[in-house]
């Protein structure tokens, strides 16, 4: 069984590899796969910050 977010991760990685900022890549992919503003509405911003922070550590 593959990770349930494998396709989103691949798409985010591709966008980052093409030069997109991490935050922009994550937001665009989640908006596409789930619903618009799903990571930036309500209390979700802390989840977005955590995702971007973890990706920053991996890509730097």
C-alpha distance matrix in Angstrom:
0.0 3.8 6.7 8.5 11.5 10.6 13.0 15.6 15.5 16.1 18.9 20.5 20.5 22.1 24.7 25.6 26.0 28.3 30.4 29.4 30.0 26.9 27.9 28.6 25.3 23.3 25.6 25.5 21.8 21.4 24.4 23.0 19.6 21.0 24.7 27.7 28.6 25.6 25.7 29.5 30.8 31.9 30.6 27.5 29.4 28.7 24.9 25.6 27.9 25.3 22.7 25.5 26.8 23.6 23.2 26.9 26.5 23.8 25.7 29.2
3.8 0.0 3.8 6.2 8.3 6.9 9.5 12.1 11.8 12.4 15.2 16.7 16.8 18.4 21.0 21.8 22.3 24.6 26.6 25.6 26.2 23.2 24.4 25.0 21.6 19.8 22.2 22.1 18.4 18.3 21.5 20.1 16.9 18.5 22.3 25.0 25.8 23.0 22.9 26.6 28.3 29.6 28.4 25.1 26.6 26.1 22.3 22.7 24.9 22.5 19.6 22.2 23.7 20.6 19.8 23.5 23.4 20.6 22.3 25.8
6.7 3.8 0.0 3.8 5.5 5.2 8.6 10.0 9.6 11.2 13.9 14.6 15.1 17.3 19.4 19.9 20.9 23.3 24.9 23.6 23.7 20.5 21.4 22.3 19.2 16.9 19.3 19.8 16.1 15.6 19.0 18.2 15.1 16.3 20.0 22.5 22.9 20.0 19.6 23.3 25.0 26.2 24.8 21.5 23.0 22.4 18.6 19.1 21.3 18.8 16.1 18.9 20.3 17.3 16.8 20.6 20.6 18.1 20.0 23.5
8.5 6.2 3.8 0.0 3.8 5.7 7.8 8.8 9.7 11.7 13.4 14.3 15.7 17.6 19.1 20.1 21.6 23.6 25.0 23.2 23.4 20.2 20.5 21.1 18.2 15.7 17.5 17.8 14.2 13.1 16.3 15.5 12.1 12.9 16.7 19.4 20.1 17.1 17.2 21.0 22.3 23.7 22.6 19.3 21.2 21.0 17.2 17.7 20.4 18.4 15.7 18.6 20.5 18.0 17.5 21.3 21.9 19.8 21.4 24.9
11.5 8.3 5.5 3.8 0.0 3.8 5.6 5.3 6.1 8.7 10.1 10.6 12.2 14.3 15.5 16.4 18.1 20.0 21.3 19.4 19.6 16.4 16.8 17.4 14.4 12.0 14.1 14.4 10.9 10.2 13.6 13.0 10.0 11.3 14.9 17.2 17.6 15.0 14.7 18.4 20.2 21.9 20.9 17.3 18.8 18.8 15.0 14.8 17.5 15.8 12.7 15.3 17.5 15.2 14.3 18.0 19.0 16.9 18.2 21.7
10.6 6.9 5.2 5.7 3.8 0.0 3.8 5.5 5.1 6.2 8.7 9.9 10.5 12.2 14.3 15.3 16.2 18.4 20.1 18.9 19.5 16.6 17.8 18.2 14.7 13.1 15.7 15.6 11.9 12.3 15.7 14.5 11.9 14.1 17.6 19.7 20.3 18.1 17.6 21.1 23.3 25.2 24.2 20.6 21.6 21.5 17.8 17.2 19.6 17.8 14.4 16.4 18.6 15.9 14.4 18.0 18.7 16.1 17.0 20.8
13.0 9.5 8.6 7.8 5.6 3.8 0.0 3.8 5.4 5.2 6.3 8.6 9.9 10.6 12.5 14.3 15.2 16.7 18.8 17.4 18.5 16.2 17.3 16.8 13.3 12.2 14.4 13.4 9.7 10.8 13.7 11.7 9.5 12.4 15.8 17.7 18.9 17.2 17.2 20.5 22.7 25.1 24.7 20.9 21.8 22.4 18.9 17.7 20.4 19.3 15.7 17.2 19.9 17.7 15.7 19.1 20.4 17.8 18.0 21.8
15.6 12.1 10.0 8.8 5.3 5.5 3.8 0.0 3.8 5.4 5.1 6.1 8.5 9.8 10.7 12.3 14.1 15.4 16.8 14.8 15.6 13.1 13.7 13.4 10.0 8.6 10.7 10.1 6.4 7.4 10.6 9.4 7.6 10.2 13.3 14.8 15.6 14.0 13.6 16.9 19.2 21.7 21.3 17.6 18.2 19.0 15.6 14.1 16.9 16.1 12.5 13.9 16.9 15.2 13.1 16.5 18.3 16.2 16.3 19.9
15.5 11.8 9.6 9.7 6.1 5.1 5.4 3.8 0.0 3.8 5.4 5.1 6.0 8.5 9.9 10.5 12.0 14.2 15.4 14.0 14.4 11.6 13.1 13.5 10.0 8.7 11.9 11.9 8.7 9.9 13.4 12.7 11.3 13.5 16.5 17.6 17.7 16.1 14.9 18.1 20.8 23.1 22.2 18.4 18.6 18.8 15.4 13.9 16.0 14.8 11.0 12.2 14.7 12.5 10.3 13.7 15.1 12.6 12.9 16.7
16.1 12.4 11.2 11.7 8.7 6.2 5.2 5.4 3.8 0.0 3.8 5.5 5.1 6.1 8.7 9.9 10.3 12.3 14.4 13.7 15.0 12.9 15.0 14.7 10.9 10.9 13.9 13.0 9.9 12.1 15.0 13.6 12.5 15.5 18.4 19.4 20.0 18.9 18.0 20.9 23.7 26.3 25.6 21.8 21.8 22.3 19.0 17.2 19.2 18.2 14.4 15.0 17.5 15.3 12.5 15.5 16.9 14.0 13.6 17.4
18.9 15.2 13.9 13.4 10.1 8.7 6.3 5.1 5.4 3.8 0.0 3.8 5.4 5.1 6.3 8.7 9.8 10.6 12.7 11.3 13.1 11.6 13.1 12.0 8.3 8.9 11.4 9.7 7.0 10.0 12.3 10.6 10.4 13.7 16.1 16.6 17.5 16.9 16.3 18.9 21.7 24.6 24.5 20.7 20.6 21.6 18.6 16.3 18.5 18.3 14.5 14.6 17.7 16.3 13.3 15.9 18.0 15.6 14.6 18.2
20.5 16.7 14.6 14.3 10.6 9.9 8.6 6.1 5.1 5.5 3.8 0.0 3.8 5.4 5.2 6.2 8.5 9.9 10.8 9.0 9.9 7.9 9.6 9.2 5.4 5.9 9.1 8.5 6.5 9.1 11.8 11.3 11.5 14.0 16.0 16.0 16.1 15.6 14.2 16.6 19.7 22.5 22.1 18.4 17.7 18.6 15.9 13.3 15.1 15.0 11.3 10.9 14.0 13.0 9.8 12.3 14.7 12.7 11.6 15.1
20.5 16.8 15.1 15.7 12.2 10.5 9.9 8.5 6.0 5.1 5.4 3.8 0.0 3.8 5.5 5.1 6.0 8.5 9.9 9.5 10.6 8.8 11.7 11.7 8.2 9.1 12.6 12.1 10.3 12.9 15.6 14.9 14.9 17.5 19.7 19.8 19.8 19.2 17.5 19.8 23.1 25.7 25.0 21.3 20.4 20.8 18.1 15.7 16.9 16.3 12.7 12.0 14.4 12.8 9.3 11.5 13.4 10.7 9.3 12.9
22.1 18.4 17.3 17.6 14.3 12.2 10.6 9.8 8.5 6.1 5.1 5.4 3.8 0.0 3.8 5.5 5.0 6.2 8.8 8.9 11.3 10.7 13.4 12.3 8.9 10.9 13.7 12.2 10.7 14.0 16.0 14.7 15.2 18.3 20.3 20.2 20.7 20.7 19.4 21.5 24.8 27.7 27.4 23.7 22.8 23.7 21.1 18.4 19.7 19.7 16.0 15.1 17.7 16.5 12.9 14.6 16.7 14.0 12.0 15.3
24.7 21.0 19.4 19.1 15.5 14.3 12.5 10.7 9.9 8.7 6.3 5.2 5.5 3.8 0.0 3.8 5.4 5.0 6.5 5.5 8.2 8.3 10.6 9.0 5.9 8.9 11.2 9.6 9.1 12.6 14.1 13.3 14.6 17.4 18.8 18.0 18.3 18.8 17.5 19.0 22.4 25.5 25.5 21.9 20.7 21.9 19.8 16.7 18.0 18.6 15.1 13.6 16.6 16.2 12.6 13.8 16.6 14.7 12.2 15.2
25.6 21.8 19.9 20.1 16.4 15.3 14.3 12.3 10.5 9.9 8.7 6.2 5.1 5.5 3.8 0.0 3.8 5.3 5.1 4.8 6.2 6.1 9.4 9.0 6.5 9.1 12.0 11.5 11.3 14.2 16.1 16.0 17.1 19.4 20.8 19.9 19.5 19.8 17.8 19.2 22.8 25.6 25.1 21.7 20.0 20.8 18.9 15.8 16.3 16.8 13.6 11.5 13.9 13.6 9.9 10.5 13.2 11.5 8.7 11.4
26.0 22.3 20.9 21.6 18.1 16.2 15.2 14.1 12.0 10.3 9.8 8.5 6.0 5.0 5.4 3.8 0.0 3.8 5.4 7.2 9.4 9.7 13.2 12.6 10.1 12.7 15.6 14.6 14.1 17.2 19.1 18.5 19.4 22.2 23.8 23.1 23.0 23.3 21.4 22.9 26.5 29.3 28.8 25.3 23.7 24.3 22.3 19.4 19.8 19.9 16.7 14.8 16.8 16.0 12.2 12.7 14.8 12.4 9.4 11.9
28.3 24.6 23.3 23.6 20.0 18.4 16.7 15.4 14.2 12.3 10.6 9.9 8.5 6.2 5.0 5.3 3.8 0.0 3.8 6.0 9.3 10.8 13.7 12.1 10.1 13.4 15.6 14.0 14.1 17.6 18.8 17.9 19.5 22.3 23.5 22.5 22.6 23.5 22.0 23.1 26.6 29.8 29.7 26.3 24.6 25.7 23.9 20.6 21.3 22.0 18.8 16.7 19.1 18.8 15.1 15.3 17.8 15.9 12.7 14.8
30.4 26.6 24.9 25.0 21.3 20.1 18.8 16.8 15.4 14.4 12.7 10.8 9.9 8.8 6.5 5.1 5.4 3.8 0.0 3.8 6.4 8.8 11.6 10.4 9.4 12.8 14.8 13.8 14.7 17.8 18.9 18.8 20.6 23.0 23.7 22.2 21.8 23.0 21.1 21.7 25.3 28.3 28.2 25.0 22.9 24.0 22.6 19.2 19.3 20.5 17.7 15.0 17.1 17.6 14.0 13.4 16.3 15.1 11.6 13.0
29.4 25.6 23.6 23.2 19.4 18.9 17.4 14.8 14.0 13.7 11.3 9.0 9.5 8.9 5.5 4.8 7.2 6.0 3.8 0.0 3.8 6.3 8.4 6.6 6.1 9.6 11.1 10.3 11.7 14.6 15.4 15.7 17.7 19.8 20.3 18.6 18.1 19.4 17.5 18.0 21.6 24.7 24.7 21.6 19.5 20.9 19.7 16.1 16.6 18.1 15.3 12.6 15.4 16.2 12.8 12.6 16.0 15.1 12.2 13.9
30.0 26.2 23.7 23.4 19.6 19.5 18.5 15.6 14.4 15.0 13.1 9.9 10.6 11.3 8.2 6.2 9.4 9.3 6.4 3.8 0.0 3.8 5.6 5.4 6.2 8.7 10.2 10.7 12.3 14.4 15.5 16.6 18.5 19.9 20.2 18.3 17.0 18.3 15.8 16.0 19.7 22.5 22.2 19.3 16.8 18.0 17.1 13.5 13.4 15.2 13.0 9.8 12.3 13.7 10.7 9.9 13.6 13.6 11.0 12.2
26.9 23.2 20.5 20.2 16.4 16.6 16.2 13.1 11.6 12.9 11.6 7.9 8.8 10.7 8.3 6.1 9.7 10.8 8.8 6.3 3.8 0.0 3.8 5.5 5.2 6.2 8.6 10.0 10.8 12.3 14.2 15.5 16.6 17.9 18.6 17.3 15.8 16.3 13.5 14.3 18.1 20.6 19.9 16.7 14.5 15.2 14.0 10.6 10.6 11.8 9.3 6.4 9.2 10.2 7.3 7.4 11.0 11.0 9.1 11.0
27.9 24.4 21.4 20.5 16.8 17.8 17.3 13.7 13.1 15.0 13.1 9.6 11.7 13.4 10.6 9.4 13.2 13.7 11.6 8.4 5.6 3.8 0.0 3.8 5.5 5.3 6.2 8.6 10.1 10.8 12.1 14.3 15.6 16.2 16.3 14.5 12.6 13.4 10.5 10.7 14.5 17.1 16.6 13.7 11.3 12.6 11.8 8.0 8.4 10.6 8.7 6.0 9.3 11.2 9.3 9.5 13.1 13.7 12.5 14.1
28.6 25.0 22.3 21.1 17.4 18.2 16.8 13.4 13.5 14.7 12.0 9.2 11.7 12.3 9.0 9.0 12.6 12.1 10.4 6.6 5.4 5.5 3.8 0.0 3.8 5.6 5.3 6.0 8.5 10.1 10.5 12.1 14.3 15.3 15.1 13.0 11.8 13.3 11.3 11.4 15.0 18.1 18.4 15.4 13.4 15.4 14.4 10.7 11.9 14.1 11.8 9.6 13.0 14.6 12.1 12.6 16.3 16.3 14.5 16.4
25.3 21.6 19.2 18.2 14.4 14.7 13.3 10.0 10.0 10.9 8.3 5.4 8.2 8.9 5.9 6.5 10.1 10.1 9.4 6.1 6.2 5.2 5.5 3.8 0.0 3.8 5.6 5.3 6.1 8.6 9.9 10.6 12.3 14.0 14.7 13.4 13.0 13.6 11.9 13.2 16.6 19.7 19.8 16.4 15.0 16.6 14.7 11.3 12.9 14.3 11.1 9.6 13.2 13.7 10.8 12.1 15.4 14.6 13.0 15.6
23.3 19.8 16.9 15.7 12.0 13.1 12.2 8.6 8.7 10.9 8.9 5.9 9.1 10.9 8.9 9.1 12.7 13.4 12.8 9.6 8.7 6.2 5.3 5.6 3.8 0.0 3.8 5.6 5.4 6.1 8.4 10.0 10.7 11.7 12.7 12.0 11.0 10.8 8.8 10.7 14.1 16.9 16.6 13.0 12.1 13.5 11.2 8.1 10.3 11.3 8.1 7.6 11.4 11.7 9.5 11.6 14.7 14.1 13.4 16.2
25.6 22.2 19.3 17.5 14.1 15.7 14.4 10.7 11.9 13.9 11.4 9.1 12.6 13.7 11.2 12.0 15.6 15.6 14.8 11.1 10.2 8.6 6.2 5.3 5.6 3.8 0.0 3.8 5.6 5.3 5.9 8.5 10.1 10.3 10.2 8.7 7.5 8.3 6.7 8.0 11.2 14.4 14.9 11.6 10.7 13.1 11.4 8.1 10.8 12.7 10.2 9.8 13.5 14.5 12.9 14.5 17.8 17.6 16.9 19.3
25.5 22.1 19.8 17.8 14.4 15.6 13.4 10.1 11.9 13.0 9.7 8.5 12.1 12.2 9.6 11.5 14.6 14.0 13.8 10.3 10.7 10.0 8.6 6.0 5.3 5.6 3.8 0.0 3.8 5.6 5.1 6.1 8.7 10.0 10.0 8.5 9.0 10.2 9.8 11.1 13.8 17.3 18.2 14.9 14.4 16.9 15.0 11.9 14.6 16.2 13.4 12.8 16.6 17.2 15.0 16.7 20.0 19.3 18.0 20.7
21.8 18.4 16.1 14.2 10.9 11.9 9.7 6.4 8.7 9.9 7.0 6.5 10.3 10.7 9.1 11.3 14.1 14.1 14.7 11.7 12.3 10.8 10.1 8.5 6.1 5.4 5.6 3.8 0.0 3.8 5.4 5.1 6.2 8.3 9.8 9.8 10.6 10.5 10.3 12.7 15.2 18.4 18.9 15.3 15.4 17.3 14.7 12.1 15.1 15.9 12.6 12.8 16.5 16.3 14.1 16.5 19.4 18.1 17.3 20.5
21.4 18.3 15.6 13.1 10.2 12.3 10.8 7.4 9.9 12.1 10.0 9.1 12.9 14.0 12.6 14.2 17.2 17.6 17.8 14.6 14.4 12.3 10.8 10.1 8.6 6.1 5.3 5.6 3.8 0.0 3.8 5.3 5.2 5.6 7.1 7.7 8.2 7.0 7.3 10.2 12.3 15.2 15.7 12.1 12.8 14.8 12.1 10.1 13.6 14.3 11.5 12.6 16.2 16.0 14.6 17.3 19.9 19.1 18.9 22.0
24.4 21.5 19.0 16.3 13.6 15.7 13.7 10.6 13.4 15.0 12.3 11.8 15.6 16.0 14.1 16.1 19.1 18.8 18.9 15.4 15.5 14.2 12.1 10.5 9.9 8.4 5.9 5.1 5.4 3.8 0.0 3.8 5.7 5.5 4.9 4.4 6.0 6.4 7.9 9.7 11.3 14.7 16.1 12.9 13.6 16.4 14.2 12.1 15.6 17.0 14.5 15.1 18.8 19.2 17.7 19.9 22.9 22.3 21.8 24.6
23.0 20.1 18.2 15.5 13.0 14.5 11.7 9.4 12.7 13.6 10.6 11.3 14.9 14.7 13.3 16.0 18.5 17.9 18.8 15.7 16.6 15.5 14.3 12.1 10.6 10.0 8.5 6.1 5.1 5.3 3.8 0.0 3.8 5.8 6.5 7.1 9.7 9.8 11.5 13.5 15.0 18.4 19.7 16.4 17.2 19.7 17.2 15.2 18.6 19.6 16.7 17.3 21.0 20.9 19.0 21.5 24.3 23.1 22.4 25.6
19.6 16.9 15.1 12.1 10.0 11.9 9.5 7.6 11.3 12.5 10.4 11.5 14.9 15.2 14.6 17.1 19.4 19.5 20.6 17.7 18.5 16.6 15.6 14.3 12.3 10.7 10.1 8.7 6.2 5.2 5.7 3.8 0.0 3.8 6.7 8.9 11.1 9.8 11.6 14.4 15.7 18.5 19.4 16.0 17.5 19.4 16.4 15.1 18.7 19.0 16.0 17.4 20.9 20.3 18.7 21.6 24.0 22.6 22.5 25.9
21.0 18.5 16.3 12.9 11.3 14.1 12.4 10.2 13.5 15.5 13.7 14.0 17.5 18.3 17.4 19.4 22.2 22.3 23.0 19.8 19.9 17.9 16.2 15.3 14.0 11.7 10.3 10.0 8.3 5.6 5.5 5.8 3.8 0.0 3.8 7.0 9.0 7.0 9.5 12.4 12.9 15.4 16.5 13.4 15.4 17.5 14.8 14.0 17.7 18.2 15.8 17.6 20.9 20.6 19.6 22.5 24.9 24.0 24.1 27.3
24.7 22.3 20.0 16.7 14.9 17.6 15.8 13.3 16.5 18.4 16.1 16.0 19.7 20.3 18.8 20.8 23.8 23.5 23.7 20.3 20.2 18.6 16.3 15.1 14.7 12.7 10.2 10.0 9.8 7.1 4.9 6.5 6.7 3.8 0.0 3.8 6.3 5.5 8.9 10.7 10.6 13.4 15.3 12.8 14.6 17.3 15.3 14.2 17.9 19.1 17.1 18.4 21.9 22.2 21.3 23.7 26.4 25.9 25.9 28.7
27.7 25.0 22.5 19.4 17.2 19.7 17.7 14.8 17.6 19.4 16.6 16.0 19.8 20.2 18.0 19.9 23.1 22.5 22.2 18.6 18.3 17.3 14.5 13.0 13.4 12.0 8.7 8.5 9.8 7.7 4.4 7.1 8.9 7.0 3.8 0.0 3.8 5.5 8.3 8.8 9.1 12.5 14.8 12.5 13.5 16.7 15.3 13.5 16.9 18.8 17.0 17.7 21.2 22.1 21.0 23.0 26.0 25.8 25.4 27.9
28.6 25.8 22.9 20.1 17.6 20.3 18.9 15.6 17.7 20.0 17.5 16.1 19.8 20.7 18.3 19.5 23.0 22.6 21.8 18.1 17.0 15.8 12.6 11.8 13.0 11.0 7.5 9.0 10.6 8.2 6.0 9.7 11.1 9.0 6.3 3.8 0.0 3.8 5.4 5.1 5.7 9.4 11.5 9.3 9.9 13.3 12.4 10.7 13.8 16.0 14.9 15.3 18.6 20.0 19.3 20.9 24.0 24.3 24.0 26.2
25.6 23.0 20.0 17.1 15.0 18.1 17.2 14.0 16.1 18.9 16.9 15.6 19.2 20.7 18.8 19.8 23.3 23.5 23.0 19.4 18.3 16.3 13.4 13.3 13.6 10.8 8.3 10.2 10.5 7.0 6.4 9.8 9.8 7.0 5.5 5.5 3.8 0.0 3.8 5.8 5.9 8.7 10.1 7.3 9.2 12.0 10.3 9.5 13.1 14.5 13.3 14.7 17.8 18.6 18.3 20.5 23.1 23.3 23.5 26.0
25.7 22.9 19.6 17.2 14.7 17.6 17.2 13.6 14.9 18.0 16.3 14.2 17.5 19.4 17.5 17.8 21.4 22.0 21.1 17.5 15.8 13.5 10.5 11.3 11.9 8.8 6.7 9.8 10.3 7.3 7.9 11.5 11.6 9.5 8.9 8.3 5.4 3.8 0.0 3.8 5.9 8.4 8.6 5.2 6.0 8.6 7.1 5.7 9.3 10.9 10.0 11.2 14.1 15.2 15.2 17.1 19.7 20.2 20.6 22.8
29.5 26.6 23.3 21.0 18.4 21.1 20.5 16.9 18.1 20.9 18.9 16.6 19.8 21.5 19.0 19.2 22.9 23.1 21.7 18.0 16.0 14.3 10.7 11.4 13.2 10.7 8.0 11.1 12.7 10.2 9.7 13.5 14.4 12.4 10.7 8.8 5.1 5.8 3.8 0.0 3.8 6.7 7.8 5.7 5.0 8.7 8.8 7.1 9.6 12.2 12.0 12.3 15.0 17.0 17.0 18.2 21.0 22.1 22.1 23.8
30.8 28.3 25.0 22.3 20.2 23.3 22.7 19.2 20.8 23.7 21.7 19.7 23.1 24.8 22.4 22.8 26.5 26.6 25.3 21.6 19.7 18.1 14.5 15.0 16.6 14.1 11.2 13.8 15.2 12.3 11.3 15.0 15.7 12.9 10.6 9.1 5.7 5.9 5.9 3.8 0.0 3.8 6.5 5.9 6.7 10.2 10.6 10.0 12.5 14.8 15.0 15.8 18.2 20.0 20.4 21.7 24.4 25.4 25.7 27.4
31.9 29.6 26.2 23.7 21.9 25.2 25.1 21.7 23.1 26.3 24.6 22.5 25.7 27.7 25.5 25.6 29.3 29.8 28.3 24.7 22.5 20.6 17.1 18.1 19.7 16.9 14.4 17.3 18.4 15.2 14.7 18.4 18.5 15.4 13.4 12.5 9.4 8.7 8.4 6.7 3.8 0.0 3.8 5.5 7.1 9.5 10.6 11.3 13.2 15.1 16.1 17.3 19.1 20.9 21.9 23.2 25.5 26.9 27.5 29.1
30.6 28.4 24.8 22.6 20.9 24.2 24.7 21.3 22.2 25.6 24.5 22.1 25.0 27.4 25.5 25.1 28.8 29.7 28.2 24.7 22.2 19.9 16.6 18.4 19.8 16.6 14.9 18.2 18.9 15.7 16.1 19.7 19.4 16.5 15.3 14.8 11.5 10.1 8.6 7.8 6.5 3.8 0.0 3.8 5.5 6.6 8.0 9.7 11.1 12.4 14.1 15.6 16.8 18.5 20.1 21.3 23.2 24.8 25.8 27.2
27.5 25.1 21.5 19.3 17.3 20.6 20.9 17.6 18.4 21.8 20.7 18.4 21.3 23.7 21.9 21.7 25.3 26.3 25.0 21.6 19.3 16.7 13.7 15.4 16.4 13.0 11.6 14.9 15.3 12.1 12.9 16.4 16.0 13.4 12.8 12.5 9.3 7.3 5.2 5.7 5.9 5.5 3.8 0.0 3.8 5.4 5.2 6.5 8.8 10.0 10.9 12.6 14.4 15.7 16.9 18.5 20.5 21.8 22.7 24.5
29.4 26.6 23.0 21.2 18.8 21.6 21.8 18.2 18.6 21.8 20.6 17.7 20.4 22.8 20.7 20.0 23.7 24.6 22.9 19.5 16.8 14.5 11.3 13.4 15.0 12.1 10.7 14.4 15.4 12.8 13.6 17.2 17.5 15.4 14.6 13.5 9.9 9.2 6.0 5.0 6.7 7.1 5.5 3.8 0.0 3.8 5.3 5.0 6.2 8.6 9.8 10.5 12.1 14.3 15.3 16.3 18.6 20.2 20.8 22.2
28.7 26.1 22.4 21.0 18.8 21.5 22.4 19.0 18.8 22.3 21.6 18.6 20.8 23.7 21.9 20.8 24.3 25.7 24.0 20.9 18.0 15.2 12.6 15.4 16.6 13.5 13.1 16.9 17.3 14.8 16.4 19.7 19.4 17.5 17.3 16.7 13.3 12.0 8.6 8.7 10.2 9.5 6.6 5.4 3.8 0.0 3.8 5.4 5.0 6.2 8.7 9.9 10.4 12.4 14.3 15.2 16.8 18.7 20.0 21.1
24.9 22.3 18.6 17.2 15.0 17.8 18.9 15.6 15.4 19.0 18.6 15.9 18.1 21.1 19.8 18.9 22.3 23.9 22.6 19.7 17.1 14.0 11.8 14.4 14.7 11.2 11.4 15.0 14.7 12.1 14.2 17.2 16.4 14.8 15.3 15.3 12.4 10.3 7.1 8.8 10.6 10.6 8.0 5.2 5.3 3.8 0.0 3.8 5.4 5.1 6.3 8.7 9.8 10.7 12.4 14.2 15.7 17.0 18.4 20.1
25.6 22.7 19.1 17.7 14.8 17.2 17.7 14.1 13.9 17.2 16.3 13.3 15.7 18.4 16.7 15.8 19.4 20.6 19.2 16.1 13.5 10.6 8.0 10.7 11.3 8.1 8.1 11.9 12.1 10.1 12.1 15.2 15.1 14.0 14.2 13.5 10.7 9.5 5.7 7.1 10.0 11.3 9.7 6.5 5.0 5.4 3.8 0.0 3.8 5.4 5.1 6.2 8.5 10.0 10.7 12.2 14.5 15.6 16.3 18.1
27.9 24.9 21.3 20.4 17.5 19.6 20.4 16.9 16.0 19.2 18.5 15.1 16.9 19.7 18.0 16.3 19.8 21.3 19.3 16.6 13.4 10.6 8.4 11.9 12.9 10.3 10.8 14.6 15.1 13.6 15.6 18.6 18.7 17.7 17.9 16.9 13.8 13.1 9.3 9.6 12.5 13.2 11.1 8.8 6.2 5.0 5.4 3.8 0.0 3.8 5.5 5.2 6.0 8.6 9.9 10.4 12.5 14.5 15.3 16.3
25.3 22.5 18.8 18.4 15.8 17.8 19.3 16.1 14.8 18.2 18.3 15.0 16.3 19.7 18.6 16.8 19.9 22.0 20.5 18.1 15.2 11.8 10.6 14.1 14.3 11.3 12.7 16.2 15.9 14.3 17.0 19.6 19.0 18.2 19.1 18.8 16.0 14.5 10.9 12.2 14.8 15.1 12.4 10.0 8.6 6.2 5.1 5.4 3.8 0.0 3.8 5.5 5.1 6.2 8.6 9.9 10.9 12.7 14.4 15.6
22.7 19.6 16.1 15.7 12.7 14.4 15.7 12.5 11.0 14.4 14.5 11.3 12.7 16.0 15.1 13.6 16.7 18.8 17.7 15.3 13.0 9.3 8.7 11.8 11.1 8.1 10.2 13.4 12.6 11.5 14.5 16.7 16.0 15.8 17.1 17.0 14.9 13.3 10.0 12.0 15.0 16.1 14.1 10.9 9.8 8.7 6.3 5.1 5.5 3.8 0.0 3.8 5.5 5.3 6.2 8.6 10.2 10.9 12.3 14.3
25.5 22.2 18.9 18.6 15.3 16.4 17.2 13.9 12.2 15.0 14.6 10.9 12.0 15.1 13.6 11.5 14.8 16.7 15.0 12.6 9.8 6.4 6.0 9.6 9.6 7.6 9.8 12.8 12.8 12.6 15.1 17.3 17.4 17.6 18.4 17.7 15.3 14.7 11.2 12.3 15.8 17.3 15.6 12.6 10.5 9.9 8.7 6.2 5.2 5.5 3.8 0.0 3.8 5.5 5.1 6.0 8.7 9.9 10.3 11.9
26.8 23.7 20.3 20.5 17.5 18.6 19.9 16.9 14.7 17.5 17.7 14.0 14.4 17.7 16.6 13.9 16.8 19.1 17.1 15.4 12.3 9.2 9.3 13.0 13.2 11.4 13.5 16.6 16.5 16.2 18.8 21.0 20.9 20.9 21.9 21.2 18.6 17.8 14.1 15.0 18.2 19.1 16.8 14.4 12.1 10.4 9.8 8.5 6.0 5.1 5.5 3.8 0.0 3.8 5.5 5.1 6.5 9.0 10.1 10.8
23.6 20.6 17.3 18.0 15.2 15.9 17.7 15.2 12.5 15.3 16.3 13.0 12.8 16.5 16.2 13.6 16.0 18.8 17.6 16.2 13.7 10.2 11.2 14.6 13.7 11.7 14.5 17.2 16.3 16.0 19.2 20.9 20.3 20.6 22.2 22.1 20.0 18.6 15.2 17.0 20.0 20.9 18.5 15.7 14.3 12.4 10.7 10.0 8.6 6.2 5.3 5.5 3.8 0.0 3.8 5.4 5.3 6.6 8.9 10.3
23.2 19.8 16.8 17.5 14.3 14.4 15.7 13.1 10.3 12.5 13.3 9.8 9.3 12.9 12.6 9.9 12.2 15.1 14.0 12.8 10.7 7.3 9.3 12.1 10.8 9.5 12.9 15.0 14.1 14.6 17.7 19.0 18.7 19.6 21.3 21.0 19.3 18.3 15.2 17.0 20.4 21.9 20.1 16.9 15.3 14.3 12.4 10.7 9.9 8.6 6.2 5.1 5.5 3.8 0.0 3.8 5.4 5.1 6.1 8.5
26.9 23.5 20.6 21.3 18.0 18.0 19.1 16.5 13.7 15.5 15.9 12.3 11.5 14.6 13.8 10.5 12.7 15.3 13.4 12.6 9.9 7.4 9.5 12.6 12.1 11.6 14.5 16.7 16.5 17.3 19.9 21.5 21.6 22.5 23.7 23.0 20.9 20.5 17.1 18.2 21.7 23.2 21.3 18.5 16.3 15.2 14.2 12.2 10.4 9.9 8.6 6.0 5.1 5.4 3.8 0.0 3.8 5.5 5.3 5.9
26.5 23.4 20.6 21.9 19.0 18.7 20.4 18.3 15.1 16.9 18.0 14.7 13.4 16.7 16.6 13.2 14.8 17.8 16.3 16.0 13.6 11.0 13.1 16.3 15.4 14.7 17.8 20.0 19.4 19.9 22.9 24.3 24.0 24.9 26.4 26.0 24.0 23.1 19.7 21.0 24.4 25.5 23.2 20.5 18.6 16.8 15.7 14.5 12.5 10.9 10.2 8.7 6.5 5.3 5.4 3.8 0.0 3.8 5.7 5.6
23.8 20.6 18.1 19.8 16.9 16.1 17.8 16.2 12.6 14.0 15.6 12.7 10.7 14.0 14.7 11.5 12.4 15.9 15.1 15.1 13.6 11.0 13.7 16.3 14.6 14.1 17.6 19.3 18.1 19.1 22.3 23.1 22.6 24.0 25.9 25.8 24.3 23.3 20.2 22.1 25.4 26.9 24.8 21.8 20.2 18.7 17.0 15.6 14.5 12.7 10.9 9.9 9.0 6.6 5.1 5.5 3.8 0.0 3.8 5.8
25.7 22.3 20.0 21.4 18.2 17.0 18.0 16.3 12.9 13.6 14.6 11.6 9.3 12.0 12.2 8.7 9.4 12.7 11.6 12.2 11.0 9.1 12.5 14.5 13.0 13.4 16.9 18.0 17.3 18.9 21.8 22.4 22.5 24.1 25.9 25.4 24.0 23.5 20.6 22.1 25.7 27.5 25.8 22.7 20.8 20.0 18.4 16.3 15.3 14.4 12.3 10.3 10.1 8.9 6.1 5.3 5.7 3.8 0.0 3.8
29.2 25.8 23.5 24.9 21.7 20.8 21.8 19.9 16.7 17.4 18.2 15.1 12.9 15.3 15.2 11.4 11.9 14.8 13.0 13.9 12.2 11.0 14.1 16.4 15.6 16.2 19.3 20.7 20.5 22.0 24.6 25.6 25.9 27.3 28.7 27.9 26.2 26.0 22.8 23.8 27.4 29.1 27.2 24.5 22.2 21.1 20.1 18.1 16.3 15.6 14.3 11.9 10.8 10.3 8.5 5.9 5.6 5.8 3.8 0.0
